[in-house]
Amino acid sequence: MTLSGHTSLRLGPQDLAVRRMSLWLLGAWAALIVSSSLYPFEGDLLRLFDAVIAGLPKLREWREPSQRDAMVNLLLYLSFGPLGSMALEKASGFFGRILWPVIGASLLSLAIEVIQHALPARDPSLADWLLNIISAAVGTLIAALYSALPVRPLSRRLQRLAIGPAPALLVALWLIAHLAPFVPRLRPGRIEAAFQESLAMELSPGPLIAYFACYLLLGALLNALLRRPYFWSALLLFAFSVVARVLFVGQYLTPAEALGLAFTLPLIGVLHRFDPRRWESTAFLLACLALLASGLWPDPSATEHGATSTFIWLPFAELAGGTVDPGALPLLERLFFGIGLAWLALHGDTRRIPHLPLALLVAIVTAFLQQWVPGRQPDTTDIAALLIGAALAQGTARIDLRT
């Protein structure tokens, strides 16, 4: 029997579920680290080439980090240790679960420090690299203490041990949408200024309705993944991301999202008393109505009435610098809405109503009618997000690391 086969037999369903979740979270966390370390993504390869020819002098020189940089670098890789250790549990020995996450974190940090030579806005440092290694090492020690405990809290809280790519992507999308580019505002004055700017933003009913649907989908997702005693604590933790927005550069707390959450929580309290099938069917229908209403709500900044907008067939046109629908949610939240609606359509009971065709029909009708809605720009983004969600939810039901 091979070592891999022996390891697979020793892993129970709860251990496999924890490993899958750990790998998803570890990949998402590494992506956030890269994003925060390379922001604002404006580089010059010639600068990097010159630095490499010179022997990377900034990485060979010790410079005392500021208090802010030291704190950020000590916190940035802290989660890398526990997630890496949990992913390697029962696949490696005790020292391997400590050593490999630290090696992986050090290589990732070293690669980032080298690439930062190409970014004029960044200043690579040997001290930053060493602080990142210390951060990962502390994280692995925390994981070692956790492994000595007699219980596994995450596996006990999971309702569905087979976590597919669609729910995992939805969790990652929600966190990334609220934390990216993962560059914190550490000065109280900047946090206060971001909060004041958020309060000064105009309330738009269209995004408010869309955020209402997003939190409704988030509630259905957590209800499907977690056991009932842990549902509210998890939902409130995810809802805290509304306030956490002002803690990160480029993020703002819009009145539309805050009110959308406030309107959704009482409804989720009512739906939580329903059986899962009834809850998911109700949430699906309300989300479809929200997609229609938010898509057809006029943009208040529109100056021309009655004009027909040109239909944009390219989905996610804003990624290519194209025209953006001013009344739609930001791209990541829009992806969460579309993929979440497709997941809910395929996850719920589809015997009475063909849920996915209904959702696609609503998206198509909404995009078609937007041509005559003042200030709105019709495109195929919502339709594409639904199709992506359907492929993720239906094409690959399970992620099995034993294969």
C-alpha positions as CSV (number, residue, x, y, z in Angstrom):
1,M,0.0,0.0,0.0
2,T,1.3,3.4,-0.9
3,L,1.7,6.2,1.5
4,S,-1.0,8.2,-0.3
5,G,-3.4,5.3,-0.1
6,H,-2.6,4.7,3.6
7,T,-3.2,8.4,4.3
8,S,-6.6,8.4,2.5
9,L,-7.8,5.4,4.6
10,R,-6.9,7.2,7.8
11,L,-8.8,10.4,6.8
12,G,-12.5,10.4,8.0
13,P,-15.2,12.5,6.3
14,Q,-14.8,15.2,8.8
15,D,-11.0,15.4,8.4
16,L,-11.5,15.5,4.6
17,A,-14.0,18.3,5.0
18,V,-11.6,20.3,7.2
19,R,-8.8,19.7,4.7
20,R,-10.8,20.9,1.7
21,M,-11.9,24.0,3.6
22,S,-8.4,24.7,4.7
23,L,-7.0,24.5,1.2
24,W,-9.7,26.8,-0.2
25,L,-9.0,29.3,2.6
26,L,-5.2,29.0,2.3
27,G,-5.4,29.7,-1.5
28,A,-7.7,32.7,-0.9
29,W,-5.4,34.0,1.9
30,A,-2.3,33.7,-0.3
31,A,-4.1,35.6,-3.0
32,L,-5.0,38.4,-0.6
33,I,-1.4,38.5,0.6
34,V,-0.2,38.9,-3.0
35,S,-2.8,41.6,-3.7
36,S,-2.0,43.6,-0.6
37,S,1.8,43.3,-1.1
38,L,1.8,44.3,-4.8
39,Y,-0.9,47.0,-4.7
40,P,-1.3,49.4,-6.6
41,F,0.0,47.0,-9.4
42,E,2.0,49.6,-11.3
43,G,5.4,48.2,-12.0
44,D,8.4,48.5,-14.3
45,L,10.2,45.3,-15.3
46,L,13.4,47.3,-16.1
47,R,13.6,48.3,-12.5
48,L,13.4,44.6,-11.4
49,F,16.0,43.6,-14.0
50,D,18.4,46.3,-12.8
51,A,17.9,45.2,-9.1
52,V,18.5,41.6,-10.0
53,I,21.7,42.5,-11.8
54,A,22.8,44.6,-8.8
55,G,22.2,41.6,-6.5
56,L,19.0,42.8,-4.8
57,P,20.8,45.3,-2.6
58,K,17.6,46.2,-0.6
59,L,17.2,42.6,0.5
60,R,20.8,42.5,1.7
61,E,20.5,45.7,3.8
62,W,18.9,45.7,7.2
63,R,16.6,48.7,7.8
64,E,14.6,49.2,11.0
65,P,10.9,48.9,10.1
66,S,8.3,51.4,11.3
67,Q,5.9,50.4,14.0
68,R,3.1,50.2,11.4
69,D,5.1,48.0,9.0
70,A,6.2,45.7,11.8
71,M,2.6,45.2,13.0
72,V,1.3,44.5,9.5
73,N,4.1,42.0,8.6
74,L,3.6,40.2,11.9
75,L,-0.1,39.8,11.3
76,L,-0.1,39.2,7.6
77,Y,1.2,35.6,7.6
78,L,-0.3,34.5,10.9
79,S,-3.2,32.6,9.3
80,F,-0.8,30.9,6.9
81,G,0.5,28.6,9.7
82,P,-2.8,27.2,11.0
83,L,-4.4,26.8,7.5
84,G,-1.3,25.1,6.2
85,S,-1.0,22.8,9.2
86,M,-4.7,21.9,9.0
87,A,-4.4,21.1,5.3
88,L,-1.4,18.8,6.1
89,E,-3.0,17.1,9.1
90,K,-2.5,13.3,8.9
91,A,-0.6,13.7,5.6
92,S,2.6,14.7,7.3
93,G,4.3,14.2,10.7
94,F,4.2,16.7,13.5
95,F,7.4,18.5,12.4
96,G,6.3,18.5,8.8
97,R,3.1,20.3,9.7
98,I,5.2,23.0,11.4
99,L,8.1,23.1,8.8
100,W,6.3,23.1,5.5
101,P,3.9,26.0,6.2
102,V,6.9,28.1,7.3
103,I,8.9,27.1,4.2
104,G,5.9,27.9,1.9
105,A,5.3,31.3,3.6
106,S,9.0,32.2,3.4
107,L,9.2,31.4,-0.3
108,L,6.0,33.4,-1.0
109,S,7.3,36.3,1.0
110,L,10.7,36.2,-0.7
111,A,9.1,36.1,-4.2
112,I,6.9,39.1,-3.2
113,E,9.9,41.1,-1.9
114,V,11.8,40.4,-5.1
115,I,8.8,41.5,-7.3
116,Q,8.4,44.7,-5.2
117,H,11.7,45.9,-6.8
118,A,9.6,46.5,-9.9
119,L,7.1,48.7,-8.1
120,P,8.0,52.3,-7.5
121,A,5.4,52.6,-4.7
122,R,6.9,49.6,-2.8
123,D,10.1,49.3,-0.8
124,P,11.3,45.7,-0.4
125,S,13.0,45.0,2.9
126,L,14.9,42.2,4.5
127,A,13.2,43.0,7.8
128,D,9.8,42.5,6.2
129,W,10.8,39.1,5.0
130,L,12.0,38.0,8.4
131,L,8.9,39.3,10.1
132,N,6.7,37.4,7.7
133,I,8.6,34.2,8.5
134,I,8.2,34.9,12.2
135,S,4.5,35.4,11.6
136,A,4.1,32.1,9.9
137,A,6.1,30.3,12.6
138,V,3.9,31.7,15.3
139,G,0.9,30.6,13.3
140,T,2.2,27.0,13.1
141,L,2.8,27.0,16.9
142,I,-0.9,28.1,17.4
143,A,-1.9,25.2,15.1
144,A,0.3,22.8,17.1
145,L,-1.6,23.8,20.3
146,Y,-4.9,23.5,18.5
147,S,-4.0,19.9,17.3
148,A,-3.5,18.9,21.0
149,L,-7.2,19.8,21.8
150,P,-9.6,16.9,22.0
151,V,-12.2,18.4,19.6
152,R,-12.3,19.8,16.1
153,P,-14.6,22.8,16.2
154,L,-14.8,23.4,12.5
155,S,-15.7,19.8,11.6
156,R,-18.4,19.8,14.3
157,R,-20.0,22.9,12.9
158,L,-20.2,21.8,9.3
159,Q,-23.6,20.7,8.1
160,R,-22.4,19.4,4.7
161,L,-19.0,17.7,4.8
162,A,-18.8,17.6,1.0
163,I,-18.2,21.3,0.2
164,G,-18.2,21.9,-3.5
165,P,-16.5,24.6,-5.5
166,A,-19.6,26.9,-5.7
167,P,-20.1,27.4,-1.9
168,A,-16.4,27.7,-1.4
169,L,-16.1,30.3,-4.2
170,L,-19.1,32.2,-2.7
171,V,-17.4,32.4,0.7
172,A,-14.2,33.6,-0.9
173,L,-16.0,36.1,-3.1
174,W,-17.8,37.7,-0.2
175,L,-14.6,38.1,1.9
176,I,-12.5,39.4,-1.0
177,A,-15.2,41.9,-2.0
178,H,-15.1,43.4,1.4
179,L,-11.4,43.2,2.2
180,A,-9.6,43.6,-1.2
181,P,-7.0,45.0,-1.8
182,F,-6.3,43.9,1.8
183,V,-4.3,47.0,2.6
184,P,-5.4,48.3,6.0
185,R,-6.1,51.8,7.1
186,L,-4.1,51.9,10.3
187,R,-4.3,55.6,11.1
188,P,-7.5,56.6,13.0
189,G,-7.8,59.7,10.9
190,R,-8.0,57.8,7.7
191,I,-10.6,55.4,9.0
192,E,-12.7,58.4,10.2
193,A,-12.4,60.1,6.9
194,A,-13.5,56.9,5.1
195,F,-16.4,56.6,7.4
196,Q,-17.4,60.2,6.8
197,E,-17.1,59.8,3.1
198,S,-19.3,56.7,3.3
199,L,-22.0,58.6,5.2
200,A,-21.9,61.3,2.5
201,M,-22.7,58.8,-0.3
202,E,-26.1,59.0,-1.9
203,L,-28.6,56.2,-1.2
204,S,-29.7,54.4,-4.3
205,P,-32.7,52.0,-4.1
206,G,-31.4,49.8,-6.9
207,P,-28.2,48.7,-5.1
208,L,-30.1,48.6,-1.8
209,I,-32.4,45.9,-3.3
210,A,-29.5,44.0,-4.7
211,Y,-27.6,44.0,-1.4
212,F,-30.8,42.8,0.3
213,A,-30.7,39.8,-2.1
214,C,-27.0,39.2,-1.5
215,Y,-27.5,38.9,2.3
216,L,-30.5,36.7,1.7
217,L,-28.3,34.4,-0.4
218,L,-25.6,34.6,2.2
219,G,-28.0,33.4,4.8
220,A,-29.2,30.5,2.7
221,L,-25.5,29.5,2.0
222,L,-24.6,29.5,5.7
223,N,-27.7,27.6,6.6
224,A,-26.7,24.9,4.1
225,L,-23.1,24.7,5.3
226,L,-23.5,25.0,9.1
227,R,-25.4,23.2,11.8
228,R,-28.3,25.3,13.3
229,P,-26.7,26.1,16.6
230,Y,-23.8,27.9,14.9
231,F,-25.8,29.7,12.2
232,W,-26.3,33.1,13.8
233,S,-22.8,33.5,15.1
234,A,-21.4,32.8,11.5
235,L,-23.9,35.1,9.9
236,L,-23.1,38.0,12.3
237,L,-19.4,37.4,11.7
238,F,-19.9,37.7,7.9
239,A,-22.2,40.7,8.4
240,F,-19.4,42.4,10.3
241,S,-17.7,42.8,7.0
242,V,-20.0,45.7,6.4
243,V,-18.2,47.7,9.1
244,A,-14.9,46.2,8.2
245,R,-15.0,47.8,4.8
246,V,-13.8,51.2,6.2
247,L,-10.7,49.5,7.7
248,F,-9.2,48.8,4.2
249,V,-7.9,51.1,1.5
250,G,-10.3,51.6,-1.4
251,Q,-13.3,50.3,0.6
252,Y,-16.3,52.3,1.7
253,L,-19.5,51.5,3.7
254,T,-22.3,52.4,1.4
255,P,-25.7,53.3,2.9
256,A,-27.3,50.8,0.4
257,E,-25.4,47.9,1.9
258,A,-26.0,48.9,5.5
259,L,-29.7,49.3,4.9
260,G,-29.8,46.1,2.8
261,L,-28.4,44.2,5.8
262,A,-30.8,45.8,8.2
263,F,-33.8,44.9,6.1
264,T,-32.6,41.3,5.5
265,L,-31.8,40.2,9.1
266,P,-35.4,40.2,10.3
267,L,-36.5,38.2,7.3
268,I,-33.7,35.7,7.9
269,G,-35.0,35.4,11.4
270,V,-38.4,34.4,10.1
271,L,-36.9,32.1,7.4
272,H,-34.7,30.4,10.0
273,R,-37.8,28.8,11.5
274,F,-38.8,27.2,8.1
275,D,-37.6,23.8,7.0
276,P,-34.5,24.1,4.7
277,R,-36.5,23.3,1.5
278,R,-39.1,26.0,2.1
279,W,-36.4,28.5,3.2
280,E,-34.4,27.9,0.0
281,S,-37.5,28.2,-2.3
282,T,-38.6,31.4,-0.6
283,A,-35.1,32.9,-0.8
284,F,-34.8,32.0,-4.4
285,L,-38.1,33.6,-5.4
286,L,-37.3,36.8,-3.4
287,A,-33.8,36.9,-5.0
288,C,-35.3,36.6,-8.5
289,L,-37.7,39.5,-7.7
290,A,-34.8,41.5,-6.3
291,L,-32.7,40.9,-9.5
292,L,-35.6,42.2,-11.6
293,A,-36.3,45.2,-9.3
294,S,-32.7,46.3,-8.9
295,G,-32.0,45.9,-12.6
296,L,-35.0,48.1,-13.6
297,W,-34.6,50.8,-11.1
298,P,-33.6,54.1,-12.8
299,D,-30.2,55.6,-11.9
300,P,-30.8,58.9,-10.0
301,S,-27.9,60.5,-11.7
302,A,-29.4,60.0,-15.2
303,T,-30.0,63.2,-17.1
304,E,-31.5,61.8,-20.3
305,H,-35.0,60.3,-20.1
306,G,-36.5,58.1,-22.8
307,A,-33.3,57.4,-24.6
308,T,-32.4,53.8,-25.6
309,S,-29.1,52.5,-24.3
310,T,-26.8,50.4,-26.4
311,F,-26.7,46.7,-25.4
312,I,-23.2,45.5,-24.4
313,W,-22.8,41.8,-25.3
314,L,-19.4,41.5,-23.7
315,P,-19.8,40.3,-20.0
316,F,-17.6,41.9,-17.3
317,A,-16.9,44.7,-19.7
318,E,-15.4,46.8,-16.9
319,L,-12.5,44.4,-16.7
320,A,-11.5,45.5,-20.2
321,G,-12.1,49.2,-19.4
322,G,-15.6,49.2,-21.0
323,T,-18.8,50.9,-20.0
324,V,-20.1,50.1,-16.5
325,D,-23.8,50.0,-15.5
326,P,-24.0,52.9,-13.0
327,G,-26.9,51.3,-11.1
328,A,-25.3,47.9,-10.7
329,L,-23.4,46.5,-7.8
330,P,-19.5,46.4,-7.9
331,L,-18.2,43.5,-9.9
332,L,-17.3,41.1,-7.1
333,E,-20.7,41.6,-5.4
334,R,-22.4,41.2,-8.7
335,L,-20.6,37.9,-9.2
336,F,-21.6,36.8,-5.8
337,F,-25.2,37.6,-6.6
338,G,-25.2,35.7,-9.9
339,I,-23.3,32.7,-8.8
340,G,-25.2,32.5,-5.5
341,L,-28.5,32.6,-7.3
342,A,-27.4,29.8,-9.6
343,W,-26.2,27.7,-6.7
344,L,-29.5,28.2,-4.8
345,A,-31.4,27.3,-8.0
346,L,-29.6,24.0,-8.3
347,H,-29.2,23.3,-4.6
348,G,-32.9,23.7,-3.8
349,D,-35.9,21.6,-4.8
350,T,-36.5,22.0,-8.5
351,R,-39.4,19.5,-9.1
352,R,-42.2,22.1,-9.1
353,I,-40.4,25.0,-10.7
354,P,-37.4,24.9,-13.1
355,H,-35.4,27.3,-10.9
356,L,-32.3,27.8,-13.1
357,P,-34.2,28.5,-16.3
358,L,-36.4,30.9,-14.3
359,A,-33.4,32.8,-13.0
360,L,-31.9,33.0,-16.5
361,L,-35.2,34.2,-17.9
362,V,-35.4,36.9,-15.2
363,A,-31.8,38.0,-16.0
364,I,-32.4,38.1,-19.8
365,V,-35.7,40.0,-19.5
366,T,-34.1,42.5,-17.1
367,A,-31.1,43.1,-19.4
368,F,-33.5,43.5,-22.4
369,L,-35.7,46.0,-20.6
370,Q,-32.8,48.0,-19.3
371,Q,-32.4,49.5,-22.8
372,W,-35.3,51.8,-21.9
373,V,-34.5,52.5,-18.2
374,P,-33.0,55.9,-17.7
375,G,-29.4,55.8,-16.7
376,R,-28.9,52.0,-16.9
377,Q,-26.5,50.2,-19.2
378,P,-27.8,46.7,-20.3
379,D,-25.1,44.0,-20.6
380,T,-24.7,40.2,-20.2
381,T,-22.8,40.2,-17.0
382,D,-25.6,38.8,-14.8
383,I,-26.4,36.1,-17.4
384,A,-22.7,35.1,-17.5
385,A,-22.5,35.0,-13.7
386,L,-25.5,32.7,-13.6
387,L,-24.0,30.4,-16.1
388,I,-20.7,30.3,-14.2
389,G,-22.5,29.5,-11.0
390,A,-24.5,26.7,-12.7
391,A,-21.3,25.2,-14.1
392,L,-19.6,25.3,-10.7
393,A,-22.6,23.9,-8.8
394,Q,-23.5,21.2,-11.3
395,G,-20.3,20.3,-13.1
396,T,-18.2,19.3,-10.1
397,A,-20.1,18.2,-7.1
398,R,-17.2,17.2,-4.8
399,I,-13.5,18.0,-4.4
400,D,-11.7,14.8,-3.3
401,L,-8.1,15.2,-2.5
402,R,-7.6,11.4,-2.4
403,T,-7.6,11.3,-6.2
